[in-house]
């Protein structure tokens, strides 16, 4: 009954957060659910009937109430002082919370505003503000800045095919409530910094500098994307090409990227006859290294955690352990930041891709005897198919685009991704050390990156490369994944001898 209790608590908590994210359920509703759970337990004890079932129902209701209450406590509220000046040109001072997001036409800077200035009046405030300034501001993480611009609230917008993007909630997951548009920004001092994060961001910038010195564009942009999660150098046209063929995940250093690298190196470690615990430690260390190279961005730290969980299943050959670890880690992440469950597609894709890898990859692997195991090709192919199938419903719901050739494109590209990432890292180091000679050392990386770009461009040019899917309700998505999850549990129950879809 132990594993069942774990799943009941996790799913109950996530259900509470999910429903509260969609509907305004107040504290009284959470209290009612908790009291209902206590009442069920009381009646069960008094009647002395079906106590195990009573305990399960009680835990589910209490966990559900906890999820609702946690989301209620996390709701980001506006600052009354700032709200009074919406639409006005104002000045704020505050500390930069994360690495600025530099784009082609602008730089987006997340600031925790502490001071508000309008005319000669100065007020103390406490609010997250997204400062939208021109490119090349020179602003760094941890700087204390002064920004002047038009204060406004972020608005939801349509992404196409009848789908709306809840942009305010997406920003709220990072504590952002306001935007400061058309801003002029300057550094006025230094604020508190996380030393590890600051060092990580510095290393990332030096790493990208090395890549730029050793590889031409767009190959340098792709190398920065697959190894450090940096999208600045890829360009809009090539980004659209990758999106059309279903390769966007490789340019954001997703958990899937890291898993593919870890699995590829796992093949090498196994050929060197390393003990499994050594393979696990090395795999987790590699995942941590890539997270460090992204400046410890939250999405990359999450990706590294998901890759490490997948390693648990691979190294122990006990898929159920990895499934439970995934459930616990996902629930912990939602506990820390409830907004990510509904409003962060990166979190959703990471969890579902990891679960698909854990649950289905071993089964798919057994169906691919015609694929050689040399260079971990069968392992990469099975991981690709498993994760692509797992995330497809979510991608259709979010984007409305069905990349018809996504599976063959991913199979063709992902077989070289581990080696492209490794060679890109070598290219970055050579760029910093060898100067003009760096392109020679980086040539093998260039070949693999050019291959990936060529495959994407070839398939994107084919007819029907991307099909538009009409918008459908989120409840259909819940039904689809509920059916898949239930089917996995049935397969586990009926095929206990199969090492794969265990939960």
C-alpha positions in Angstrom: 0.0 0.0 0.0 3.0 2.3 0.4 3.5 3.2 -3.3 -0.3 3.7 -3.6 -0.3 6.2 -0.8 2.6 8.1 -2.4 0.7 8.4 -5.7 -2.5 9.4 -3.9 -0.8 12.2 -2.1 1.2 13.5 -5.1 -1.8 13.3 -7.5 -4.2 14.8 -4.9 -1.8 17.7 -4.3 -1.2 18.3 -8.0 -5.0 18.2 -8.6 -5.5 20.9 -6.0 -2.9 23.1 -7.5 -4.2 22.5 -11.0 -7.9 23.3 -10.2 -6.9 26.4 -8.2 -4.8 27.6 -11.1 -7.9 27.5 -13.3 -10.6 28.6 -10.9 -10.8 31.1 -8.0 -11.1 28.6 -5.2 -10.7 30.4 -1.9 -9.4 29.3 1.4 -12.8 28.2 2.5 -12.9 25.7 -0.3 -9.6 24.2 0.8 -10.9 24.1 4.4 -14.1 22.3 3.3 -12.0 19.7 1.4 -9.8 19.1 4.4 -12.8 18.8 6.8 -14.5 16.4 4.4 -11.4 14.2 4.5 -11.4 14.2 8.3 -15.1 13.4 8.3 -14.6 10.5 6.0 -11.8 9.1 8.3 -14.0 9.6 11.4 -16.9 7.7 9.8 -14.6 5.0 8.6 -13.1 4.5 12.1 -16.6 4.5 13.7 -18.0 2.0 11.2 -14.8 -0.1 11.1 -15.4 -0.9 7.4 -13.0 -0.7 4.5 -10.4 1.2 6.4 -7.7 1.1 3.7 -10.1 2.7 1.2 -11.1 5.3 3.8 -7.4 6.2 4.4 -6.8 6.6 0.7 -9.9 8.9 0.3 -8.9 10.9 3.4 -5.3 11.4 2.2 -6.5 12.3 -1.3 -8.8 15.0 0.1 -6.2 16.4 2.5 -3.6 16.5 -0.3 -6.1 18.2 -2.6 -6.8 20.8 0.1 -3.1 21.3 0.6 -2.7 21.9 -3.2 -5.5 24.5 -3.2 -4.1 26.2 -0.1 -0.5 26.3 -1.5 -1.6 27.9 -4.8 -3.6 30.5 -2.8 -0.6 31.4 -0.8 1.6 31.7 -3.9 -0.7 34.1 -5.8 1.4 37.2 -6.8 -0.3 40.4 -5.8 0.0 43.9 -7.3 1.5 46.9 -5.5 -1.1 49.6 -4.8 1.3 52.4 -5.4 2.5 51.1 -8.8 -1.1 50.2 -9.9 -2.2 53.9 -9.4 0.3 55.0 -12.1 -0.4 52.4 -14.9 0.0 54.0 -18.3 2.3 56.7 -16.9 6.0 57.3 -17.5 7.7 56.4 -14.2 11.1 55.6 -12.7 11.9 52.6 -10.6 15.0 51.4 -8.8 15.7 47.8 -7.9 17.9 44.7 -8.2 18.2 42.5 -11.3 16.9 39.1 -10.3 18.3 36.9 -13.1 20.5 37.1 -16.2 18.9 39.6 -18.7 17.2 38.0 -21.7 19.0 39.7 -24.7 17.1 39.4 -27.9 17.6 40.8 -31.4 15.4 43.9 -30.9 15.3 44.3 -27.1 16.6 43.1 -23.7 14.2 41.9 -21.0 15.4 42.5 -17.5 13.6 41.0 -14.4 13.8 43.6 -11.6 12.7 43.5 -8.0 11.6 47.1 -7.6 12.2 48.7 -4.2 11.8 52.4 -5.0 9.3 54.2 -7.1 9.8 57.7 -8.4 7.2 59.9 -10.1 8.1 63.6 -10.5 9.4 64.7 -7.1 7.6 62.0 -5.2 9.4 58.9 -4.0 7.8 55.8 -2.5 8.9 52.4 -1.2 7.4 49.5 -3.2 7.9 45.8 -3.4 7.0 44.3 -6.8 8.5 42.3 -9.7 8.8 44.4 -12.9 9.9 43.2 -16.4 11.9 46.1 -17.8 11.9 46.1 -21.6 14.9 48.0 -22.9 17.0 48.3 -26.0 19.6 45.7 -26.9 23.1 45.8 -25.5 22.3 47.5 -22.2 25.3 46.1 -20.4 23.1 45.3 -17.4 24.2 42.2 -15.4 22.6 39.9 -12.9 22.7 41.4 -9.4 23.1 45.0 -10.6 21.1 47.7 -8.8 19.4 49.6 -11.7 17.3 52.7 -12.3 14.8 52.4 -15.2 12.5 54.9 -16.7 9.6 53.9 -18.9 5.9 53.4 -19.4 4.4 51.3 -16.6 1.8 48.7 -17.7 0.3 45.3 -16.9 1.2 42.4 -19.2 -1.7 41.1 -21.3 -2.6 37.7 -22.6 -2.3 37.3 -26.4 -3.4 34.9 -29.1 -0.7 32.6 -30.4 -2.6 31.5 -33.5 -5.1 28.6 -34.3 -7.5 29.9 -31.6 -5.0 29.6 -28.7 -4.5 32.2 -26.1 -1.3 32.5 -24.1 -1.7 33.6 -20.4 1.3 35.9 -20.4 0.5 37.5 -17.0 0.5 34.1 -15.3 3.6 33.0 -17.2 5.4 36.1 -15.8 3.9 35.6 -12.3 5.7 32.3 -11.9 8.9 34.5 -11.7 7.2 37.0 -9.4 6.6 39.6 -12.2 3.5 41.6 -12.1 4.3 44.7 -14.2 6.1 45.7 -17.4 8.1 48.8 -17.9 8.1 49.4 -21.7 10.4 51.5 -23.8 12.7 51.8 -20.9 15.9 53.7 -20.4 18.0 51.8 -17.9 21.3 52.4 -16.1 23.3 50.7 -13.4 23.5 52.7 -10.1 25.2 50.1 -7.9 25.4 46.5 -6.9 22.8 44.5 -5.1 22.8 41.1 -3.4 24.0 38.2 -5.6 24.0 34.5 -5.2 27.8 33.8 -5.6 27.3 30.4 -7.3 24.8 31.9 -9.8 27.1 34.9 -10.5 30.1 32.6 -11.1 27.9 30.3 -13.3 26.7 33.2 -15.4 30.3 34.5 -15.8 31.4 31.0 -16.9 28.5 30.8 -19.4 29.5 34.2 -21.0 33.1 33.1 -21.3 32.0 29.8 -22.8 29.8 31.5 -25.4 32.7 33.8 -26.2 34.9 30.8 -26.9 32.2 29.3 -29.2 31.9 32.6 -31.1 35.7 32.7 -31.7 35.8 29.1 -33.0 32.6 28.6 -35.0 30.7 30.7 -37.6 27.0 31.6 -37.4 24.5 30.0 -37.3 26.6 27.0 -36.1 27.9 29.0 -33.1 24.3 29.9 -32.2 23.3 26.2 -32.4 26.3 25.2 -30.4 25.4 27.7 -27.7 21.8 26.5 -27.7 22.4 22.8 -27.3 25.1 23.2 -24.7 24.2 26.4 -22.8 20.6 27.0 -23.6 21.5 30.3 -25.3 19.2 31.2 -28.3 20.6 34.6 -29.1 22.8 33.6 -32.1 20.4 31.3 -33.9 18.3 33.9 -35.6 14.6 34.0 -36.2 14.6 32.2 -39.5 16.5 29.2 -38.3 14.5 29.1 -35.1 11.3 28.9 -37.2 12.9 26.1 -39.2 13.6 24.1 -36.1 10.1 24.8 -34.8 8.5 23.6 -38.0 10.2 20.2 -37.9 9.9 19.7 -34.1 13.5 20.3 -33.1 13.0 23.3 -30.8 13.8 21.2 -27.7 17.5 20.8 -28.8 18.2 24.5 -28.8 17.1 25.2 -25.3 19.1 22.6 -23.4 16.1 20.6 -22.4 16.2 17.7 -20.0 15.9 15.5 -23.0 19.1 17.0 -24.4 21.0 16.2 -21.3 19.4 12.7 -21.1 20.6 12.0 -24.6 24.1 13.0 -23.8 24.1 11.1 -20.5 22.8 8.0 -22.3 25.4 8.3 -25.1 28.2 8.6 -22.6 26.6 5.8 -20.6 27.2 3.6 -23.6 30.9 4.6 -23.5 31.1 4.0 -19.8 29.6 0.5 -20.1 32.1 -0.3 -22.8 34.8 0.7 -20.5 33.2 -1.6 -17.9 32.6 1.1 -15.3 30.5 0.0 -12.3 26.9 1.2 -12.5 27.3 3.4 -9.5 30.2 5.2 -11.2 28.1 5.5 -14.4 25.4 7.1 -12.3 27.7 9.6 -10.5 29.4 10.6 -13.8 26.0 11.0 -15.5 24.7 13.2 -12.7 27.9 15.2 -12.7 27.6 15.8 -16.4 24.0 17.0 -15.9 25.1 19.4 -13.2 27.9 20.7 -15.5 25.4 21.6 -18.2 23.1 23.3 -15.7 26.1 25.3 -14.5 26.9 26.3 -18.1 23.5 27.9 -18.5 24.0 30.2 -15.6 21.9 28.0 -13.3 18.8 29.0 -15.1 15.8 27.5 -13.4 14.7 25.6 -16.5 18.1 24.1 -16.9 18.4 23.1 -13.3 15.1 21.4 -13.7 16.3 19.7 -16.8 19.4 18.4 -15.0 17.2 17.0 -12.2 14.9 15.2 -14.7 17.9 13.7 -16.5 19.3 12.5 -13.2 16.0 10.8 -12.4 16.1 9.1 -15.7 19.5 7.8 -14.8 18.0 6.2 -11.7 15.8 4.0 -13.9 18.6 3.3 -16.3 21.3 2.4 -13.8 19.1 0.5 -11.4 17.0 -1.2 -14.0 14.1 -0.5 -11.6 11.8 1.7 -13.5 9.3 2.0 -10.6 12.0 3.7 -8.5 12.6 6.4 -11.2 8.8 6.9 -11.6 8.4 7.5 -7.9 11.4 9.8 -7.8 9.9 11.7 -10.7 6.6 12.1 -8.9 8.3 13.3 -5.7 10.6 15.8 -7.5 7.8 17.1 -9.6 5.6 17.6 -6.6 8.4 19.3 -4.7 9.0 21.7 -7.6 5.3 22.5 -7.7 5.3 23.0 -3.9 8.1 25.5 -4.3 6.5 27.3 -7.2 2.8 26.3 -7.9 2.6 28.5 -11.0 4.8 26.1 -13.0 2.2 23.3 -13.1 -0.2 25.1 -15.4 1.7 28.1 -16.7 5.2 26.8 -17.5 5.3 24.6 -20.6 9.0 23.9 -20.0 8.2 22.2 -16.7 5.3 20.3 -18.3 7.5 19.0 -21.2 10.3 18.1 -18.9 8.1 16.0 -16.6 6.2 14.3 -19.4 9.3 13.6 -21.5 11.1 12.1 -18.5 8.1 10.0 -17.7 7.8 8.8 -21.3 11.5 7.9 -21.3 11.2 6.0 -18.0 8.0 4.2 -18.9 8.3 3.5 -22.6 11.9 3.5 -23.6 12.7 0.0 -22.4 9.7 -1.4 -24.3 10.6 0.5 -27.5 14.2 -0.6 -27.1 13.1 -4.2 -27.3 11.2 -3.6 -30.5 14.3 -2.2 -32.4 16.6 -5.2 -32.9 17.4 -4.0 -36.4 19.1 -0.8 -35.0 22.7 -1.3 -34.0 23.7 -0.8 -30.4 27.0 0.7 -31.6 27.6 4.2 -30.4 24.4 4.0 -28.3 22.3 4.3 -31.5 19.5 1.9 -30.3 19.4 3.6 -26.9 19.1 7.1 -28.5 16.5 5.9 -31.0 14.3 4.3 -28.3 14.6 7.3 -26.1 13.7 9.6 -29.0 10.6 7.6 -30.0 9.4 7.2 -26.4 9.7 10.9 -25.5 8.2 12.1 -28.8 5.1 10.0 -28.3 4.8 11.1 -24.7 5.0 14.9 -25.4 2.9 14.9 -28.6 -0.5 15.5 -27.0 0.9 18.4 -25.0 2.6 20.0 -27.9 -0.5 19.8 -30.0 -2.5 21.5 -27.3 0.0 24.2 -26.7 1.1 25.1 -30.2 -1.5 23.7 -32.5 1.2 22.6 -34.9 1.8 19.0 -35.8 5.4 18.6 -37.2 4.7 15.7 -39.6 8.3 14.7 -40.0 9.3 15.2 -36.3 10.1 11.6 -35.6 12.4 11.0 -38.6 14.0 14.4 -38.1 14.6 13.8 -34.4 16.0 10.3 -35.1 18.4 11.7 -37.7 19.6 14.6 -35.6 19.6 13.3 -32.1 22.1 10.5 -33.0 24.7 13.2 -33.4 23.6 15.5 -30.5 25.8 13.9 -27.8 28.9 14.1 -29.9 28.0 17.6 -31.2 27.6 18.8 -27.6 30.9 17.3 -26.6 32.7 18.7 -29.6 31.1 22.1 -29.1 32.4 22.2 -25.6 35.9 21.4 -26.9 35.4 24.1 -29.6 34.6 26.7 -26.9 37.7 25.8 -24.9 39.8 26.0 -28.0 38.3 29.4 -28.8 39.5 30.8 -25.5 42.9 29.1 -25.6 44.0 28.9 -29.2 42.7 32.1 -30.7 43.1 32.0 -34.5 43.8 28.3 -34.5 40.5 27.5 -32.8 38.4 26.9 -36.0 40.7 24.0 -36.9 40.0 22.2 -33.6 36.3 23.2 -33.9 35.9 21.7 -37.4 34.5 18.3 -36.3 31.9 20.2 -34.3 31.1 22.4 -37.3 30.5 19.3 -39.4 28.0 17.8 -37.0 26.2 21.2 -36.4 26.0 21.7 -40.2 24.5 18.3 -40.6 21.8 19.1 -38.0 21.0 22.4 -39.7 20.9 20.7 -43.1 18.5 18.0 -41.9 16.2 20.6 -40.4 16.2 22.8 -43.5 15.7 19.8 -45.8 12.6 18.5 -44.0 11.2 22.0 -43.4 11.2 22.6 -47.2 9.0 19.4 -47.8 5.3 19.7 -48.4 3.1 19.5 -45.3 6.0 19.9 -42.9 3.7 21.3 -40.3 0.0 20.7 -40.0 -2.4 23.1 -38.1 -4.5 21.5 -35.4 -7.6 23.3 -34.2 -7.7 24.3 -30.5 -9.2 21.9 -28.1 -10.0 21.9 -24.4 -7.5 21.3 -21.7 -9.9 18.7 -20.3 -9.3 16.6 -23.4 -5.6 16.8 -22.6 -6.2 15.7 -19.0 -8.3 12.8 -20.4 -5.7 11.7 -22.9 -2.9 11.6 -20.3 -5.1 10.1 -17.7 -5.9 7.3 -20.2 -2.2 6.8 -21.0 -1.3 6.7 -17.4 -4.1 4.2 -16.6 -3.0 2.1 -19.6 0.6 2.0 -18.3 -0.7 0.8 -14.9 -2.7 -1.9 -16.6 0.3 -3.0 -18.6 2.3 -3.2 -15.4 -0.3 -5.3 -13.7 -0.7 -7.7 -16.6 2.9 -7.9 -17.6 4.9 -7.9 -14.4 7.8 -9.6 -16.2 8.3 -6.8 -18.7 10.8 -4.2 -17.4 9.4 -1.0 -18.6 6.1 0.7 -18.0 6.3 0.3 -14.3 5.0 3.1 -12.1 
